[in-house]
Amino acid sequence: MSDHETPMVNGVVEHKIGEEVLPFVEDEYGGVIVEMTTPTDPKFFVATLRYSFTQWRSQGKKGVWLNLPLSQVNLVEPAVKEGFRYHHAEPTYLMLVYWIPESESTIPLNASHRVRVGAVVLNHNKEEKYGMLRGSGVWKIPTGVVDEGEDIFAAAIREVKEETGIDTEFLEVLAFCQTHESFFVKSDLFFICLLRPTSFDIQKQDLEIEAAQWMPFEDSASQPITHKNELFKVIHRICSLKMEKNYTGFSKKPTTTFFDDKLGYLYLNKQDMNNPIT
Amino acid sequence: MSDHETPMVNGVVEHKIGEEVLPFVEDEYGGVIVEMTTPTDPKFFVATLRYSFTQWRSQGKKGVWLNLPLSQVNLVEPAVKEGFRYHHAEPTYLMLVYWIPESESTIPLNASHRVRVGAVVLNHNKEEKYGMLRGSGVWKIPTGVVDEGEDIFAAAIREVKEETGIDTEFLEVLAFCQTHESFFVKSDLFFICLLRPTSFDIQKQDLEIEAAQWMPFEDSASQPITHKNELFKVIHRICSLKMEKNYTGFSKKPTTTFFDDKLGYLYLNKQDMNNPIT
């Protein structure tokens, strides 16, 4: 029997090292995705990987994604030595990638932005604004990070609920701000959302919050930080206009995306969208 | 000489394994950041890491960030076995993290969103819209990914330049769309930008583009895809309103951020900002 024959043992194909292709699924861009879910000997892994590459090359495959769960950390060093590069990581796995063709890589870049929300809750009965105290004696609007898979409007509602216990309804994104190198090399997008309260009893819940209260709009606006900081000043100005119904932000509308008809939310100037075209 | 004395050899302090703290800098949240820049023996690394932890624990340190460049891939497995978890990765390095206190981790989440732009270039002389052909016979607006550290408006200008060679000026974000699981678990933010051309000679540059041309607005809007896809329909409607000056998006304004006075850009309804408060 030559080295390249596959022996049959009791009717089961017994692959020899170097004759087995790693389990993979194809992606829609001519690449393959390998997820190593079971403990694997590094030597067996390397031999199988090399054999797999001979197959993938001959099939004209492009990008090879290699997902190594934390439990398969012993395969990280062999994978890098075989030419893989890091692509991204989450607490429980590391994703590596290898670009086969001679042509320039079209491997998409890693996620580049953190997204945060700040929630302005205006109580129209009392013309008051919701304010927060965090440690330093400064009243601030509730803010927080938007999780992966979380809608911006939902994050704003969640943050207000977490920090103060009140329920709100999303009205508009009043403005947003982009800054860079906010978190290592990552950029930051901060969405300032306007919410309407649907319950009014404040229950401070977040440990990071020292106190929470309804606060007259003019009091929160007259804090020294509002005058010092450009962004605070603009938010105050927008809120003043908003209370007089003289400012329109972007409200939300369910939509489907360009390419894959995925469901999402579009944020746009709905008031102007209702204009007749003259 | 006891095991714990540090011997001097030719005036150079010679640290013994288990008596040296890894080189680190402190972060502003009570944590430390270690970057392993030089080749290190894994056994020495583990011993030094353990000794470092005794120091950091006694100093009340919280998060320990461990930056392992690709060349130090041999330290990934030992670090994970010592209890580190992946935080994020870029092609050339892997960042791991360890949370020392008993209390809940306040380690910030990894970047969660990819950001993309779509550029609508309206040529007001001819009431025409800029359109693109990509393979499939569909005319599309130029789109592309916003790089880390790149401003949204700059990305829109760059994409139009790359795909068509024309120069543009940023006017407004007309709307934006958020979708989920667009790229593995990451979410996607797509900003639809309106640009004004400042040069008009089209030079197709991007290899992915089959053709580029100025296209009458109504022709691009009458493509079947515009009618089929919700997002295309909305963009078309906004552009129609825009040509009649009946829609206001968010324009840009340099600003400084809330907490660290970092320079950034705020996108807001500038037209309404110029309203007098009644």
Chai-1 contact restraints between the chains, C-beta under 6 A:
chainA,res_idxA,chainB,res_idxB,connection_type,confidence,min_distance_angstrom,max_distance_angstrom,comment,restraint_id
A,V73,B,E77,contact,1.0,0.0,6.0,A-B,restraint_1
A,V73,B,V80,contact,1.0,0.0,6.0,A-B,restraint_2
A,N74,B,E77,contact,1.0,0.0,6.0,A-B,restraint_3
A,V76,B,V76,contact,1.0,0.0,6.0,A-B,restraint_4
A,E77,B,V73,contact,1.0,0.0,6.0,A-B,restraint_5
A,E77,B,N74,contact,1.0,0.0,6.0,A-B,restraint_6
A,V80,B,V73,contact,1.0,0.0,6.0,A-B,restraint_7
A,R85,B,P91,contact,1.0,0.0,6.0,A-B,restraint_8
A,Y86,B,A89,contact,1.0,0.0,6.0,A-B,restraint_9
A,Y86,B,P91,contact,1.0,0.0,6.0,A-B,restraint_10
A,Y86,B,L94,contact,1.0,0.0,6.0,A-B,restraint_11
A,H88,B,A89,contact,1.0,0.0,6.0,A-B,restraint_12
A,A89,B,Y86,contact,1.0,0.0,6.0,A-B,restraint_13
A,A89,B,H88,contact,1.0,0.0,6.0,A-B,restraint_14
A,A89,B,A89,contact,1.0,0.0,6.0,A-B,restraint_15
A,P91,B,R85,contact,1.0,0.0,6.0,A-B,restraint_16
A,P91,B,Y86,contact,1.0,0.0,6.0,A-B,restraint_17
A,L94,B,Y86,contact,1.0,0.0,6.0,A-B,restraint_18
A,L109,B,V145,contact,1.0,0.0,6.0,A-B,restraint_19
A,A111,B,A111,contact,1.0,0.0,6.0,A-B,restraint_20
A,A111,B,H113,contact,1.0,0.0,6.0,A-B,restraint_21
A,A111,B,R114,contact,1.0,0.0,6.0,A-B,restraint_22
A,A111,B,K186,contact,1.0,0.0,6.0,A-B,restraint_23
A,S112,B,E148,contact,1.0,0.0,6.0,A-B,restraint_24
A,H113,B,A111,contact,1.0,0.0,6.0,A-B,restraint_25
A,H113,B,H113,contact,1.0,0.0,6.0,A-B,restraint_26
A,H113,B,V115,contact,1.0,0.0,6.0,A-B,restraint_27
A,R114,B,A111,contact,1.0,0.0,6.0,A-B,restraint_28
A,V115,B,H113,contact,1.0,0.0,6.0,A-B,restraint_29
A,V145,B,L109,contact,1.0,0.0,6.0,A-B,restraint_30
A,E148,B,S112,contact,1.0,0.0,6.0,A-B,restraint_31
A,E148,B,V185,contact,1.0,0.0,6.0,A-B,restraint_32
A,E148,B,S187,contact,1.0,0.0,6.0,A-B,restraint_33
A,G149,B,H180,contact,1.0,0.0,6.0,A-B,restraint_34
A,I152,B,Q178,contact,1.0,0.0,6.0,A-B,restraint_35
A,A175,B,L266,contact,1.0,0.0,6.0,A-B,restraint_36
A,A175,B,L268,contact,1.0,0.0,6.0,A-B,restraint_37
A,F176,B,Y267,contact,1.0,0.0,6.0,A-B,restraint_38
A,C177,B,G264,contact,1.0,0.0,6.0,A-B,restraint_39
A,C177,B,L266,contact,1.0,0.0,6.0,A-B,restraint_40
A,Q178,B,I152,contact,1.0,0.0,6.0,A-B,restraint_41
A,Q178,B,G264,contact,1.0,0.0,6.0,A-B,restraint_42
A,Q178,B,Y265,contact,1.0,0.0,6.0,A-B,restraint_43
A,T179,B,T257,contact,1.0,0.0,6.0,A-B,restraint_44
A,T179,B,K262,contact,1.0,0.0,6.0,A-B,restraint_45
A,T179,B,G264,contact,1.0,0.0,6.0,A-B,restraint_46
A,H180,B,G149,contact,1.0,0.0,6.0,A-B,restraint_47
A,V185,B,E148,contact,1.0,0.0,6.0,A-B,restraint_48
A,K186,B,A111,contact,1.0,0.0,6.0,A-B,restraint_49
A,S187,B,E148,contact,1.0,0.0,6.0,A-B,restraint_50
A,E230,B,T255,contact,1.0,0.0,6.0,A-B,restraint_51
A,E230,B,T256,contact,1.0,0.0,6.0,A-B,restraint_52
A,L231,B,T255,contact,1.0,0.0,6.0,A-B,restraint_53
A,L231,B,F258,contact,1.0,0.0,6.0,A-B,restraint_54
A,S240,B,I277,contact,1.0,0.0,6.0,A-B,restraint_55
A,L241,B,N275,contact,1.0,0.0,6.0,A-B,restraint_56
A,E244,B,I277,contact,1.0,0.0,6.0,A-B,restraint_57
A,E244,B,T278,contact,1.0,0.0,6.0,A-B,restraint_58
A,N246,B,N275,contact,1.0,0.0,6.0,A-B,restraint_59
A,Y247,B,D272,contact,1.0,0.0,6.0,A-B,restraint_60
A,T248,B,N269,contact,1.0,0.0,6.0,A-B,restraint_61
A,T248,B,D272,contact,1.0,0.0,6.0,A-B,restraint_62
A,T255,B,E230,contact,1.0,0.0,6.0,A-B,restraint_63
A,T255,B,L231,contact,1.0,0.0,6.0,A-B,restraint_64
A,T256,B,E230,contact,1.0,0.0,6.0,A-B,restraint_65
A,T257,B,T179,contact,1.0,0.0,6.0,A-B,restraint_66
A,F258,B,L231,contact,1.0,0.0,6.0,A-B,restraint_67
A,K262,B,T179,contact,1.0,0.0,6.0,A-B,restraint_68
A,G264,B,C177,contact,1.0,0.0,6.0,A-B,restraint_69
A,G264,B,Q178,contact,1.0,0.0,6.0,A-B,restraint_70
A,G264,B,T179,contact,1.0,0.0,6.0,A-B,restraint_71
A,Y265,B,Q178,contact,1.0,0.0,6.0,A-B,restraint_72
A,L266,B,A175,contact,1.0,0.0,6.0,A-B,restraint_73
A,L266,B,C177,contact,1.0,0.0,6.0,A-B,restraint_74
A,Y267,B,F176,contact,1.0,0.0,6.0,A-B,restraint_75
A,L268,B,A175,contact,1.0,0.0,6.0,A-B,restraint_76
A,N269,B,T248,contact,1.0,0.0,6.0,A-B,restraint_77
A,D272,B,Y247,contact,1.0,0.0,6.0,A-B,restraint_78
A,D272,B,T248,contact,1.0,0.0,6.0,A-B,restraint_79
A,N275,B,L241,contact,1.0,0.0,6.0,A-B,restraint_80
A,N275,B,N246,contact,1.0,0.0,6.0,A-B,restraint_81
A,I277,B,S240,contact,1.0,0.0,6.0,A-B,restraint_82
A,I277,B,E244,contact,1.0,0.0,6.0,A-B,restraint_83
A,T278,B,E244,contact,1.0,0.0,6.0,A-B,restraint_84
